Amino acid sequence: MEAFNQVIAALEPILAQKGFSSIEQKSHPEAFGSRHVEFGNGKEFVRLIWDGKEELFLLQSRAVASAASEIGWGDILLVPLKSKLGERKIIEAGVREMRSALSAHLGI
């Protein structure tokens, strides 16, 4: 999916500033094309999910080792992107929103 790759390309420089690198990427074509990519820096994980059924992006984080990591992932931002609205402007607005939310989350 082109939008997924656009989002990754937009978020990677922000993540790199805080020492994150890609540690896992999975596709689930049988689940409406859902996929995710996970980044880590030794202290925290950040995950970007494309939910193909619900047609939305979900940006999440969790600490590597803390009480919160026992609970699971915490949401940073949810961005709906219905296919009928999947125009370039909508995608670009979603990318800007995710960059801003991730920067704020990481204190950049």
Protein Blocks (a to p, Z undefined) as FASTA:
>chain_A
ZZlmmmmmmmmmmmmmnopacfbdcddfkngoiacddddehjaccdddddfklopadddd
ddfbdfklmnopcdfbdcdddfklmpfklmmmmmmmmmmmmmmmnoZZ
